């Protein structure tokens, strides 16, 4: 991808459909190009630049790079390496000052990426321009909070703003700020402490907990904070932060705060619940439309295999029509299906367990989702394949089927045709499959090796089939649900993969995608 390709992207308005189409078509080439990373960084650090969209495009590519790394794709790492080299070159040339570093660090944090060491500012060595005033901390925080409230935001938006603003600070400085905020007699700052408990590195988590303990020692904590701390405590790994949360609980009991009046039961009414089918890389979205305190909202949750609850937030809407418009993507573009509350809770509890098992806390905004949707009873629940099979096949029609009956379920042409638009992203694209495709000297050799590769991933695909079957069963799609359940059962029973049409589809889609990647 030459710089002329980037120029073509600049010609489109960021909000236009043309920009989105071009970006989606060219993003992998953009990510692979050292020249693109160099040009974007140069535009980002230049003030009064003629390319004001560069910072947005760089942020979009950082987000794509993160997803590429999560999905074991080489282009993600390549872009990050090229970007760091470009930043280092700008720093060496004296074109990148502390404020530029903070701006770029904020983009990395917004994308969910670790902030590179070269972006971390050493306050003792940083040279802040004389024309940049150094504000009073509490005054600056008060101004930020007022601006966010004026725009209709709340604690979560305040947290995100601060989290990005401090991305380029050393971890100890971040922890000091978090401790200061958590100990303030301010409900907004206190709420943010819960988000930091879920998102910060261990030092920041400890600071958030210690700040709350300091405040409780001096005065009290909000009833909502005391309600959610035990829930969060159950997600924290053993360590200092969890020990401090335990101390907070003991101190609150001594003060007689647990069970004290103050947390009124506010009824949440959740209407439509939409869920997408898990895609080929294990990502799935859930959208819930509801009303709380006469305020219509949409709760959005992103689940991802290996990461649990990857993202979650609540959007306050002016009307039900606006809420329906927001979830239209899940319903139409992502082939979303309407599901019942029990199925949604099963998926969320399994995702909580999946994330914690792999060292990932749920996204900070999940606290808001739990409150808005009255999901406070959710707890991480490990569910093995047999448990999922029992949910998808409660009458045991599949589990008690004869071989002939099972074969009919597996080869139900109408059900398979109905599934095709939902599972078109189901294929394997990992470092191992790409190596297989690259080293195979013939199509037949590649196919044989892909079949063998998938035989070692029976449990992974059986789980995906069953989770999708549960969604389809909840959405009253009986026959496609049964075909998926039958395929999962066949995988669990060690049926030959070639006798399972859904696995055949995955093999051929994997081969097709792999061949395209080699062109």
CORVENUR-V185537 format. One record per pair of residues at least 6 apart in sequence whose ideal C-beta (glycine too) atoms are under 8 Angstrom apart, sorted by sequence separation. I is the first residue (numbers start at 0). J is the second residue. If there is no record, write none. Layout:
I_J / I_J
This chain:
11_17 / 12_18 / 29_35 / 42_48 / 67_73 / 69_75 / 89_95 / 107_113 / 108_114 / 127_133 / 147_153 / 150_156 / 183_189 / 214_220 / 235_241 / 251_257 / 277_283 / 289_295 / 290_296 / 302_308 / 303_309 / 316_322 / 329_335 / 354_360 / 368_374 / 369_375 / 391_397 / 392_398 / 439_445 / 490_496 / 496_502 / 497_503 / 11_18 / 22_29 / 67_74 / 68_75 / 107_114 / 165_172 / 181_188 / 199_206 / 276_283 / 288_295 / 289_296 / 301_308 / 302_309 / 328_335 / 354_361 / 453_460 / 496_503 / 42_50 / 67_75 / 68_76 / 107_115 / 165_173 / 168_176 / 180_188 / 181_189 / 195_203 / 196_204 / 199_207 / 275_283 / 288_296 / 300_308 / 301_309 / 314_322 / 369_377 / 382_390 / 397_405 / 400_408 / 471_479 / 472_480 / 66_75 / 67_76 / 86_95 / 147_156 / 195_204 / 211_220 / 232_241 / 235_244 / 248_257 / 274_283 / 275_284 / 288_297 / 289_298 / 301_310 / 316_325 / 326_335 / 388_397 / 436_445 / 439_448 / 471_480 / 489_498 / 490_499 / 8_18 / 11_21 / 43_53 / 64_74 / 65_75 / 89_99 / 90_100 / 104_114 / 147_157 / 181_191 / 274_284 / 275_285 / 287_297 / 300_310 / 301_311 / 351_361 / 388_398 / 435_445 / 489_499 / 496_506 / 42_53 / 43_54 / 64_75 / 67_78 / 68_79 / 107_118 / 165_176 / 180_191 / 181_192 / 195_206 / 196_207 / 274_285 / 286_297 / 287_298 / 299_310 / 300_311 / 314_325 / 397_408 / 469_480 / 42_54 / 63_75 / 64_76 / 180_192 / 195_207 / 196_208 / 232_244 / 273_285 / 274_286 / 286_298 / 299_311 / 468_480 / 471_483 / 490_502 / 8_21 / 144_157 / 147_160 / 211_224 / 231_244 / 232_245 / 272_285 / 273_286 / 286_299 / 287_300 / 298_311 / 299_312 / 435_448 / 468_481 / 486_499 / 7_21 / 8_22 / 39_53 / 43_57 / 64_78 / 104_118 / 143_157 / 181_195 / 193_207 / 272_286 / 273_287 / 285_299 / 286_300 / 298_312 / 299_313 / 435_449 / 486_500 / 38_53 / 63_78 / 64_79 / 103_118 / 104_119 / 161_176 / 177_192 / 192_207 / 271_286 / 272_287 / 284_299 / 285_300 / 298_313 / 299_314 / 468_483 / 486_501 / 192_208 / 228_244 / 232_248 / 271_287 / 272_288 / 284_300 / 297_313 / 298_314 / 467_483 / 468_484 / 486_502 / 8_25 / 39_56 / 40_57 / 61_78 / 86_103 / 143_160 / 211_228 / 271_288 / 284_301 / 285_302 / 296_313 / 297_314 / 432_449 / 435_452 / 39_57 / 60_78 / 61_79 / 100_118 / 143_161 / 177_195 / 192_210 / 269_287 / 270_288 / 283_301 / 284_302 / 296_314 / 465_483 / 483_501 / 101_120 / 161_180 / 192_211 / 228_247 / 229_248 / 269_288 / 270_289 / 282_301 / 283_302 / 296_315 / 297_316 / 464_483 / 465_484 / 468_487 / 482_501 / 100_120 / 228_248 / 269_289 / 270_290 / 282_302 / 283_303 / 295_315 / 296_316 / 432_452 / 464_484 / 4_25 / 8_29 / 39_60 / 61_82 / 140_161 / 268_289 / 282_303 / 294_315 / 295_316 / 431_452 / 177_199 / 189_211 / 267_289 / 268_290 / 281_303 / 282_304 / 294_316 / 295_317 / 427_449 / 464_486 / 465_487 / 97_120 / 267_290 / 268_291 / 280_303 / 281_304 / 295_318 / 464_487 / 4_28 / 5_29 / 267_291 / 280_304 / 281_305 / 295_319 / 355_379 / 0_25 / 4_29 / 35_60 / 57_82 / 174_199 / 181_206 / 189_214 / 266_291 / 277_302 / 297_322 / 356_381 / 427_452 / 461_486 / 462_487 / 173_199 / 177_203 / 181_207 / 225_251 / 265_291 / 295_321 / 296_322 / 299_325 / 351_377 / 427_453 / 461_487 / 464_490 / 90_117 / 181_208 / 220_247 / 265_292 / 277_304 / 282_309 / 295_322 / 347_374 / 351_378 / 352_379 / 460_487 / 0_28 / 4_32 / 97_125 / 174_202 / 178_206 / 181_209 / 182_210 / 297_325 / 351_379 / 352_380 / 0_29 / 86_115 / 97_126 / 98_127 / 173_202 / 174_203 / 177_206 / 178_207 / 181_210 / 182_211 / 297_326 / 348_377 / 351_380 / 352_381 / 427_456 / 461_490 / 5_35 / 30_60 / 87_117 / 96_126 / 97_127 / 98_128 / 157_187 / 161_191 / 170_200 / 173_203 / 177_207 / 180_210 / 181_211 / 184_214 / 344_374 / 347_377 / 348_378 / 352_382 / 460_490 / 461_491 / 0_31 / 1_32 / 4_35 / 29_60 / 86_117 / 171_202 / 174_205 / 175_206 / 178_209 / 179_210 / 182_213 / 183_214 / 189_220 / 190_221 / 193_224 / 204_235 / 208_239 / 212_243 / 220_251 / 225_256 / 288_319 / 348_379 / 349_380 / 0_32 / 2_34 / 83_115 / 86_118 / 96_128 / 154_186 / 158_190 / 162_194 / 170_202 / 174_206 / 178_210 / 181_213 / 182_214 / 189_221 / 192_224 / 208_240 / 215_247 / 225_257 / 348_380 / 349_381 / 458_490 / 1_34 / 2_35 / 5_38 / 26_59 / 30_63 / 79_112 / 98_131 / 154_187 / 158_191 / 170_203 / 173_206 / 177_210 / 181_214 / 190_223 / 207_240 / 344_377 / 349_382 / 457_490 / 0_34 / 5_39 / 22_56 / 26_60 / 30_64 / 83_117 / 153_187 / 157_191 / 184_218 / 190_224 / 193_227 / 197_231 / 205_239 / 209_243 / 212_246 / 216_250 / 288_322 / 348_382 / 457_491 / 0_35 / 178_213 / 182_217 / 186_221 / 189_224 / 193_228 / 196_231 / 205_240 / 208_243 / 212_247 / 215_250 / 219_254 / 288_323 / 345_380 / 2_38 / 79_115 / 154_190 / 158_194 / 162_198 / 204_240 / 208_244 / 211_247 / 215_251 / 220_256 / 226_262 / 457_493 / 22_59 / 26_63 / 30_67 / 153_190 / 154_191 / 158_195 / 197_234 / 201_238 / 219_256 / 222_259 / 345_382 / 464_501 / 193_231 / 201_239 / 205_243 / 212_250 / 288_326 / 425_463 / 13_52 / 155_194 / 196_235 / 201_240 / 208_247 / 215_254 / 222_261 / 223_262 / 286_325 / 308_347 / 136_176 / 140_180 / 154_194 / 222_262 / 286_326 / 9_50 / 13_55 / 36_78 / 40_82 / 308_350 / 454_496 / 460_502 / 9_52 / 31_74 / 39_82 / 136_179 / 144_187 / 286_329 / 307_350 / 308_351 / 453_496 / 9_53 / 30_74 / 37_81 / 41_85 / 196_240 / 285_329 / 302_346 / 307_351 / 30_75 / 36_81 / 40_85 / 44_89 / 61_106 / 65_110 / 284_329 / 302_347 / 307_352 / 309_354 / 345_390 / 422_467 / 460_505 / 31_77 / 35_81 / 36_82 / 39_85 / 40_86 / 61_107 / 64_110 / 65_111 / 122_168 / 307_353 / 308_354 / 421_467 / 450_496 / 9_56 / 27_74 / 30_77 / 31_78 / 37_84 / 65_112 / 120_167 / 122_169 / 300_347 / 306_353 / 307_354 / 450_497 / 8_56 / 30_78 / 33_81 / 36_84 / 37_85 / 41_89 / 54_102 / 58_106 / 61_109 / 62_110 / 64_112 / 118_166 / 119_167 / 120_168 / 121_169 / 140_188 / 196_244 / 302_350 / 305_353 / 306_354 / 307_355 / 29_78 / 32_81 / 36_85 / 40_89 / 45_94 / 57_106 / 61_110 / 62_111 / 118_167 / 119_168 / 120_169 / 284_333 / 286_335 / 304_353 / 453_502 / 44_94 / 119_169 / 122_172 / 307_357 / 309_359 / 311_361 / 312_362 / 5_56 / 33_84 / 37_88 / 44_95 / 58_109 / 61_112 / 284_335 / 306_357 / 311_362 / 313_364 / 54_106 / 58_110 / 114_166 / 271_323 / 305_357 / 307_359 / 310_362 / 311_363 / 312_364 / 453_505 / 41_94 / 114_167 / 273_326 / 306_359 / 307_360 / 308_361 / 309_362 / 311_364 / 453_506 / 108_162 / 109_163 / 275_329 / 305_359 / 307_361 / 308_362 / 310_364 / 311_365 / 313_367 / 44_99 / 108_163 / 271_326 / 274_329 / 312_367 / 313_368 / 43_99 / 273_329 / 287_343 / 311_367 / 312_368 / 450_506 / 453_509 / 273_330 / 308_365 / 311_368 / 449_506 / 105_163 / 108_166 / 275_333 / 276_334 / 285_343 / 313_371 / 421_479 / 43_102 / 44_103 / 105_164 / 107_166 / 275_334 / 417_476 / 43_103 / 275_335 / 276_336 / 446_506 / 449_509 / 105_166 / 274_335 / 275_336 / 285_346 / 301_362 / 417_478 / 418_479 / 449_510 / 104_166 / 105_167 / 273_335 / 274_336 / 285_347 / 417_479 / 40_103 / 101_164 / 104_167 / 273_336 / 283_346 / 103_167 / 273_337 / 274_338 / 414_478 / 418_482 / 446_510 / 449_513 / 101_166 / 272_337 / 273_338 / 300_365 / 413_478 / 414_479 / 418_483 / 445_510 / 101_167 / 271_337 / 272_338 / 100_167 / 272_339 / 411_478 / 414_481 / 415_482 / 272_340 / 274_342 / 300_368 / 414_482 / 442_510 / 445_513 / 274_343 / 298_367 / 97_167 / 298_368 / 411_481 / 269_340 / 272_343 / 411_482 / 274_346 / 298_371 / 408_481 / 409_482 / 298_372 / 384_458 / 391_465 / 408_482 / 436_510 / 296_371 / 387_462 / 390_465 / 408_484 / 409_485 / 384_461 / 388_465 / 391_468 / 408_485 / 409_486 / 432_509 / 436_513 / 384_462 / 387_465 / 391_469 / 427_505 / 435_513 / 436_514 / 387_466 / 390_469 / 422_501 / 425_504 / 426_505 / 291_371 / 405_485 / 409_489 / 425_505 / 433_513 / 436_516 / 437_517 / 287_368 / 384_465 / 391_472 / 428_509 / 432_513 / 436_517 / 289_371 / 387_469 / 422_504 / 426_508 / 427_509 / 289_372 / 405_488 / 418_501 / 425_508 / 426_509 / 433_516 / 397_481 / 405_489 / 428_512 / 287_372 / 396_481 / 400_485 / 415_500 / 419_504 / 423_508 / 426_511 / 428_513 / 334_420 / 415_501 / 426_512 / 334_421 / 397_484 / 397_485 / 428_516 / 391_480 / 409_498 / 398_488 / 409_499 / 410_500 / 397_488 / 409_500 / 391_483 / 392_484 / 406_498 / 409_501 / 391_484 / 388_484 / 391_487 / 392_488 / 388_487 / 387_487 / 388_488 / 269_372 / 384_487 / 388_491 / 267_371 / 269_373 / 267_372 / 267_373 / 385_491 / 266_373 / 384_491 / 234_351 / 349_466 / 346_466 / 234_355 / 236_358 / 346_469 / 345_469 / 346_470 / 235_360 / 234_360 / 234_361 / 342_469 / 342_470 / 342_472 / 342_473 / 338_470 / 341_473 / 336_470 / 339_473 / 231_366 / 336_471 / 338_473 / 338_474 / 336_473 / 337_474 / 336_474 / 227_366 / 230_369 / 336_476 / 227_369 / 280_424 / 230_375 / 233_378 / 234_379 / 276_421 / 279_424 / 233_379 / 276_422 / 278_424 / 279_425 / 223_370 / 278_425 / 279_426 / 279_427 / 280_428 / 226_375 / 279_428 / 155_312 / 155_313 / 198_360 / 197_360 / 151_315 / 197_361 / 198_362 / 197_362 / 198_363 / 197_363 / 195_363 / 197_365 / 194_363 / 197_366 / 193_363 / 194_364 / 194_366 / 193_366 / 281_463 / 283_466 / 277_463 / 277_466 / 277_467 / 276_467 / 276_470 / 274_470 / 158_363 / 155_363 / 155_364 / 70_280 / 69_280 / 155_367 / 66_280 / 69_303 / 69_305 / 69_306 / 72_428 / 71_428 / 73_430 / 70_428 / 71_429 / 71_430 / 73_433
